Amino acid sequence: MEPTWIESATAWIAAHPVAAGALIFLIAFCDALVVLGLLVPALPLLIAVGTLVGLGHINGPYALVAAAAGAFLGDALSYWIGRLWGPQLRQRWPFSRYPQWLDRGETMFRRHGVKSIVTARFVGAVRPFVPAIAGMLHMPFPRYLAPSLFAAVTWAALFLAPGWALGASYDAVAAVADRLVIVLGALLVALGVVWALVLYTWRWFAAHAGNLLARGLAWSRAHPRLSRYTAALVDPNRPESPSLVMLAACLLAISWAWFTLLAALLASGGPLALDQAVHEWMWDLRNPLADGLMAALASLGDTAVLGTAAAVTLVYLLWRRRWMAAAHWIAAIVFGLALTALLEAAIEMPRPPTAPVGFGFPSVAVTMATVVFGFFAVLIARELPGRRRVWPYLIAGVATTLIGFARLYLGAHWLSDLVGGTLFGILWLLVLGLAYRSHVARSFWMRPLAAMFYGSFLVAALWHAPRAADPLLAKFQASAPVRIIGHEAWWQDSWTSLPARRNESEARQRWRLDVQVAGPLEPLQAALEADGWRAQPQTDWTATIGLLDDDTPAVLQPVLPATLDARAESLLMVREAAKTDAHGRPRLQALRLWPAPAALDDGTPLWLGATQYLHLARPLGAASLWRPDPDPGEVLDQVGAALDGFEHIMAPHPATGLPVLRLRTTPGIE
């Protein structure tokens, strides 16, 4: 089953194929119009359109022409608006209130001339304004026409391309690696949101620091008694005053957010509804390839990594005799850790069912990552020129997001644990930042310090993560089944109570579970190997990257793992099929076996399995992926014939009416 938005969109497009082009035209046209282009989210909308093109629901050339025409005509209208109004456009609302919109476009146009018409089409901040600037400055329309047309066509192609590629590869990828793609996509979205939040928050405060300082001065003159306590923040003679005012404003905002979250959690007496929903969604996305990656990322918040970077920084500060900076660095880490531990002990919050002891509210790892990276940004940011000062804060946001997302994926914390830890860390580093910036005006050469801090963090991460990933992942394995079935009852009729299909949201992923096995898997594996099958080891990232190798024979390309109730296959057996599929592509026969969501009363292990054909797909010609094919039951029959030496029964499952093979690899119970 395709995602809901695709279902709705494809249904509408099927009924209105011509109107779909009009909608694409309208999106691109509005995105190009002066002012209105700031409000239209063209990139995500055109990626969605491209996805529908790749899935075959919209004609590709038709969509490309519609998008290019909309962009070109929208730019042309903006050009004529600028030509008609001329310099008077600056006196019209909203430009009279936001003159910087036109200023940025004019600066770019005067600096780059005709090239700016092409370049601006790909720069969101100036895209709707450069054509109007060209008109205002009376650029000849024939000279404007060619670069504008080239820019519109190129822009439409590049903005449609990501979704087009995604749609073209969707069927093949979704069949075998949909969870991995969703996890990586969610991580990229989280990183993008945090990146934008940090960047635009910093830019807003940087642009309004002077205004905040002026208001602080006015307040201090009206309240001379109280202003003595804030004089250091609003002293216009100190170059640090704007940044101090920014930190103070952030401190107030973060304090309000922190106490609001804490009050909501205490009022509910446990995790919020959003916490439960995100936890369940993340648990449903568990898959072996993402598990290892997320465990490695989660370990970046361990003491061995953060502590190494912090220790290297402290040694350098002491060596350079930066006593005040070293003292604040120690205070940031030691008191930050102590306050977080105290808060975790004082606030009793139920842990996620998947979290062992030691994971509570707020998340210590996320809090300390926020403090360490954040206060280091406070130390070095003012030594950077202009807009580059935001980079340490962006790095801090990325590092904290990676650690927090990974721990959320593993089920170590609720979402509120991570948000609370981040807010508390920001709160503490803002307090320290105010104290440090208020008392330390002496600058120092930050490049060696930055290289040592970030370099030691990367070295420690590369050494520690591979060693810590597996032990950490073992703490968050799926819990053992609590349902107990009698061995003989299972053999007779209780087998029908076990799932008949995988519990997946996508219909193509709901493979029928047509094998049930009681007993150890070693005898079953030996019998299948004697019949020409081979066991495939669990696919790791090295083997996954090897899917890009065209020289590897098709039958030797690994089959990507699948999960059942967040558990990977305990055994994956494959064999080359005797016949190719209807398109002449090579095929494999596969048997996947997972731990069953129930246990037998005598301790005999119980397994559920799926048999299937696989064909080799090459989405976009980039990678080889074994994709499941519909199987009328041929693979199950051949598996049953190979295992004929075991006690077995074939019977239809009442939920599907399809045959299920159940067998015992040990003698039955009388």
N, C-alpha and C positions, 0 to 999 in steps of 0.2 A: 504494500500500500504506500503511495507516494505521500509526502508531507501535505498537510491540509491546504497550505497556500497554493501548492502546485495543483492539487485537485480542483480547487475553486477556479484558479486561473485557466487551467486547461478546459474546464467545462465552459467557461465564458468564451474563450478563444474559439472553441469548436463551434459555438453558436454564432460568433461574430468575427470571422477571420479577417475581414477587411477593416473592421473597427479596431482590431488589435494594432494595426499599423498606425491608425490615427492616434491611438493612445501613446504609442512610442514617440510619434512626432510631437505630441503635446508635451510629453516629459522633457524632451530635448529642447523644444522651443521655449518653454517656461524657464528652464535652467539657464538659457542664454540671455534672457531679458534683463536689462539693467534693474537692480534692486531685487526683483522677484527671484533672480537666480540664487540669491543668498538663502532662500527659504526652501528650495526644491532639492531633495536628496537624490540627485541624479545618479550618483555612483551605485548605491544599493539597488535602485529601481532598474537600472540598465543591466546590472549583474543578474537580477532576477529575470529580466527579459532574455538575456543571453542563455540562462539556464533552460528556459522554455524552448529556445532555438535548438540547443544541444539535445534536448529530449525529443525533438522532432515535432513540437506542437506549433511552432511558428517558422515560416520560411526565412532562412538566414539572410539572403540578399534583400528580401523585402524589408526585414527589420533594420538592416544596415542603411538602406536608402532612406527609410523613414526617420531614423535617428539623425543621420547626416543632414537631411533636409530641414528638420526641426532646428538643429543647432545653427545651420547656416542662415536661415531666415530670422531666427531669434537674434543672432549677432547683427544681421543687416538692419533690423528694426532698432536695435540699440544704437547702431551707427547713425541712423537718421534722426533718432531722438537727440543725440548729441549735436548733430549738424543743425537741427532746427532751433534748439534752445541756445546753443553756443555757451559762452561763459555764464549766461544767466542761469544755467542749470545748477550752478553752485548756490544760488539764492533760493532754490526750490526745495521744499521738504521731500525726502529726508536728508538731502545733502547739506542743507543749512544747519542741521543738527549734528550730522556725522560727516564733516568735510574730509575726514581721513579716508573714506571710501574712494573718493575721486583722487585724492592726493597720491595714494599708493599706485593707482592705475596710471596716473599722469607721469609719476616718477619712472615707472617701468617703460612707458611708451617713449618718453624723451630719451631714456638711456639706450633702448634697444631698437626703436623705430619699427620697421616692418616685422622684424623677428618677434617683437612682443605680441603681435596678433596671433601667431602660432603658439608661442610659449604660454600666453595667458589662458588659452583654452584648457590647459591642464593644471592651472593653479587656481584653486577654488576661491581664494580671497579676492582676486582681481578679475576672474573670468567674466563676470557680467558688466564690468566697467571699462575695460580697455577698448572695446568697439565704440562705446559712447565717447571716450576720450579722443579716439581717432576722428570721430565726427566733429567734436568740439574744436579740434585743432585744424579742421578743414583739410584732412588728408584726401587726396583725389579718390573718388569711389573706384575707378578702374584699378588703381594701384592697391586699394584695400581688398578688392574682390578675390584675386587669386590666392593670397595667403589665407584668407578667411575660409574659402572653399576647401583648400588643402587641410587646414586645421580641423574643420568640421568633420570631414571624412575620416581623418586619422583618429580624432577623438572618439567618434562613434565606433570604429573598429576596435580600438583599445579598451573602451569601456564595456563593450559587449563580449570581448574575448574571454575574460575570466569565467563568466557565467556559461558561455558557450562551451568552453572546455570542461567545466564542471558537469554540465548537462550531458555532454557526449560521453563522459566516462562514468556517469552516475550509475547506470544499470550494472556495469561490471564491478565497480568499486563497492556499491551498496550491497552486493550479493556476498561479499567476503570480508570487507573491511569497513563497514559502515560505522561501527562504534569507534574505531580508531580515528576515522575522518571527523566524526562529530566531536570527539574529545580534543583533537588538535585544533579544529575550528573554534570550539568554545574557548580554548586557551588563547588563541590569536585574538578573538573578540575581547576577552578580558584584558589582555595586554593593550589592545587598541584603546579601550575605554579609559584605562588608567593613564596611558600615555597622553590622551587628549585632555583628561581631567587635570593632570599635573601641568601640562603645557599651557592650557588656556587659563587656569587659575593663576599661574605665575604671571602670565602676560597681563591679565586683568589688574592684578595688584601692582605690577610694575607701571602700568599706564595710569593708575589712580593713586599711586603712593604720594604724589605731590598734593593732591586734593585731600587725602586723609591727613597728611601732615598739617595742611592749613586749618582743617577742622580741629585738629588736636591743639594747635596754637590758640585758636579762638576759644576753645573750651578752657585752656589753661589760664587765659587772661580773665575769663569769667569766674574761675574757681581758683584763686591764687593759693589758698591753703592746701587744697588737694593736689594742685599741680606740682608741688615740690616732689611728690613721689613719682611723678611721670615725666619730670623735666628732661631726663636723659633720652626719653623716647621722642620728644617733640622739639628738641633743640635744633633750630634751623642752621646753626653754625657748625653742626657736626655732620659730616658726609654720610654717617651711618644711620642718621635719623629716618630717612625713608624706609630702609630695610627693617629697622626696628618697629616702625609703625606697621609694616606689612606682617611681621611676625606676631605683633600684638593682636592685630585684627584676626589673623588665622587662629590664634590661641583662643579668642572668644568664640569663634565659630565652631572650632573642634570641640571645645568644652561643652557647648550646647549640644552638639551631635552625640558626644559620648554619654552625657547624662540622660539624654532622651532615650538612647538605646538601652542603657542600663535600667532605666525606669520601666521600659516596655518588657524587658526580660524578667525583672523582679515581679512585675504585675501579673505576668502570665504564669510564673512559677516554673518555667521550663522553656524549651525551644519554641520559637515562633512557627506559625504555619508555613512561612516561607522557608524556614530552616528544614522542616520535614520534607517539603516538596523538592528542594534542591538536593538534599541527601538521597532521597529515593531516585531522583533522576541520575545523579552521579553513580549510584550503585548499579543502576541498570546499564550504564555505559562501560562497566568493567570489562576489560579484555586483556589478554596476556601481553600484547605488544605495548599497550599504553601503561599497563601495571609497572613494568620495569622502568620505563621512562619517568613516570610520576614518582616512583619510589626514589629514584636518583635525584629528581628535583626537590622532593621533600627533604632529603638529607642535607640540602644546602643550608638549612636553618640550624644544623647541629653545631654544637660547641666547637668541634674539630675544625669547622670551616669558618664560621663567624669569629671564633676565638683567635684563630691564626691571624686573620686580617686585622683584628683589633689589637693583638699583641705587637704585630709588626708596626702598626701606626704609633702605638705608645712608645716603642723603642726609638723610633725616628724622632718623635717630638721631644723626648728626653735628651736624645743625643744633640739635637739642635737647640736645647735649652729653652724650649717653648713651655715654660712651667705652667702658665695659666691655661694654655691649650691642653696640655697633658692632664691637668687637674680636672678640667671640664670633661675631657674624654673619659677619664676614670669614673667621674660622677655619672656621666650619661649611661655607662654600661653597668656599673655596680649597682647604683640605686635603681636604674631601670629594671634590672633583673630582680632585685629585692622587692620592689613595688609590685611587679607583675606576679611574683610568687605569692606575696601577701594577698593580693587581690584574688588570685586563684583559690587560695585557701579560705578566704573570707566569704566568697560567693559560691554557694552550693548550686551548681547547675547540672542537671542530668546529662551524662555523656551520650553521644550517638551509640546505638547498639553495637556498632562495629569497632568502637574505640576502646583500647585497653586502658588500664590505669595509667595516669600520667598525662592524659590529654583532656584539658578542661578549658574553662573560660577565665580569662582570655587566652588565646594561643600564645604560649611563651616564645615559640620559634618565630612566629610572625611579628610579635611585638619587638623582639630583640633585633630582627632583621630591619624593621622600620627604624629603630633607634640607632643601630650601628651605621646603616647606609644614610639615614636621614641626617644624623649629627655630623657625619663626615662631609655631607653636602654643605651643611652650615659652615664647617671649617674652611672649605676651599672655594665655595661659590663666589665669594666677593673678590677673590683673586683673579677671576676670569673676566674677560671683557664683554660688555654689552649683553646681547641675548644668549651668549654661550653660558651664562651663569645658570641657566635652567638645566643644563645637561646633567650635573650631579643629582639633581632631584628626579630627573627622568630615569636615570639608572637606578636610583633608590626605589622608584615605583615599580620598575620592571622586576627587580630582584625580589621585592616583597610579594608581587603578584605571582611570580613563578612558584615560590614556596607555598603561599597560601592556596593557590589553585590545586597544587599537587596534593596537599594535605586534605583539601575538601574532596578531591577525587577518591582518595584512599579511604575516606570515612573517618578520619582522625578527629575532625571537628565539625560542629555546625557552622553555617555561614556566619551567624552572629558572633561565634568565637573569633573568627578571622577579622570581621569588621570591627569588633570590639578591641581586639589586639592591635589592629592598625591605628584606630583612633587614639587608643591609650598611648601607643608609641609616639604618634605625632604630638599628642598633648605634652608628653614628657620632653621630647626634643625641642618643642617650642619654648618651654620654660627654660631649658638649658641654653637654647639659642639666644633668648633675650638676655639672660645673664651674661653669656659669653660676649655677645656683640656690644653690650652696654659697657663692659669693662676692658675689652681688648680692642685696641685700634691698630696695633702693630701688624703689618702684613708680613707674609713670608713666601718664599718660593714654593709653590704648591705642586709643580709638575713632578719632582721626584717622589713627593708624598703620595700623589694620586697614582703614580705608576706602581709604587710599592703596595698600596692598599688594594687596588683592583687586581694587580698581578698576583699577590699572595692569596687573595680570595679565589682566583681562578685555579691556581696551582693546587691549593688545598681541596677545592671542589673536585678537580680531576682525579686527585689521589683518593679522596674519601668516598665519593659517590658510588663508584663501582663496588667498593667493599661494604658499604652500608645498605645498598638497595635491597638485596635479598633478605637479610635479617629484618629490615623494616617491613618489607612486603609480607613476610611470614606472620607479622602481628595482625595483619588485616585481611587474612584469608576468609573466605565465606565460612560461616559457622556450620557446624555439623547438624544434620537433620534431627529434628526432635520427634518426628513421627516414626513410630515403630510398627512393623508389620510382622506377623508370624510367618516363618519360612514356608511352611506348608500351605498356609492361607494365601500367601502371595502366589505360589505355584498353581493353586487351584482357581482362585477367582479374584484375589485382591490386586493382581497385576493390572486389572482394568481401572483401578483408582489412580494409577500413576499417569502423568501427562502423556497425551497422545501426540502433541506437537510442542515445539519450542514456544515459549511465551514471549514472542517478539511482536512489536507494534507493526512492523512491515510484513505484509502477507507473504512476500517472497522469502522471508527469513523464517517463517513458521514451518520448518522442515518437520516431516512426520518422524516421530520417534518409534521406529519399527523393530528395535532390538532391545530385549531386557536380559541381563546376565546376572546370575548369582554365583559368586565364587571369585577366586583370583583370576586375573587376566592373563597370566603367563601361559597356561595351557592353551587358551584360545589363540593367543598370538603365535605360539609354536605351530598350531594346526593350520592357521592361515598362511604362515610363511612357507609351510610345506606345500601349499597349493599355489605358490607364486606371488603372494602378497608380501609387502615389506612395511615395516614400521617406520614412520617418519618422526624424528625427534621434534620437540617443540620448536617452532620457528622463532628465532630471535631477530634482533634488528639487523645483524650482519647478513643473515639469510634473506631478510626482506629487501635490503638494498640490492642484494644479488639478483632480484627480479628484474632489474634494469639491464642485466647482461644478456645481450642477444645471442651470444655464443653458446650459452648453456642449453643442452637439449631440452625439449619441452617436457619430457617425462621426468626429468631430474629437477625441474623447477619446483620449489617447495609449495605446499598447500598452506595457506594462511590459517591460523587457528580460529576456532569458533568457541563460543561460551554457552553454557546452560546454567542459569541462575548464578551468574558471575563466576563460574568455574570453567577453566579451560579443559580441553579433552585430556583424559588420563591416557588414552591410547588412540592413535590415528594410524590406520592401515590403508595403504593405497596399492593399486595394481593397474597397469596399463590395460585399457580395454582392447578387446580384439578388433572392434570396428570403430571407425570414425563416426562423427555425427553427420547430420544431413548436409552440412556445409563442408564436409571433408576435413574438419578440424580434429586433431588427436583428442582422445578422451582418457580420463582415469576413472577407475572405480574406487570408492572411498567408504570406509567404515569409521565413524567417530563414536567414541564411548566416553560418557561423563559419569561422575558419581550421581546416583539417583537422589532425589529429594526426600528419601525415606531410608530407614535402616531395617534390616531383618533382626528378629529377636535373639537369634543365636550368634550374632556377631559376623555372619557371613556378609562380605561386601556385596552391594547391589549397584548395578550400572544400567544406565539408559543409553541407547545408541541410535544412530541414524545412518542409513545406507544411501548412497547417491552416486550419480554420474557427475563428473566434472569436465568442462571443456576449457581450453586455454583461450582467454580473451586478452587483447592488447589494447586497452583504452588509450586513444591518442597515439598509439604506436610507441608508448614510452616504457611500459612495464608489462610483464607477463603475469596474469592473475588466473588462477583456476577457479572457475565460476560454476556453481551447481546447475545442473540440468534437470528437467522433469524426468522422473524414473518410473516406469510402469510397474516396477517390482522386480526387474531382472537382476539387479545387484543383490537384493535381499535373497533371491532364490540361489544365487551363486554362493553367497556367504553361508546360507543354510546347508548347501551341498558340501562345502568345505568343512563344516562343523558337524557333519552327520554323526561323528563318533561320540558326541556328547548327548546327554539326555536333553531332548528338546521337544517343543510343541509349537506349531504354527496355528494361530487362530486370529480372527478379525477383532480389532479393538471396537467396542461398542460406540465409542465417540466418533469414529471416522468410518467404520466399516472396512478398513484396510487391514491387511494381515500384519501381525506382530510376531516375531520370532522370540520365544523365551527359552533360555537354556541354562543348565547348571554345569559349571566346570568341575564340580565336586559331586560325589554320589548324593542322591536325594535323601531326604529324611523320611523315614517310615512312620 
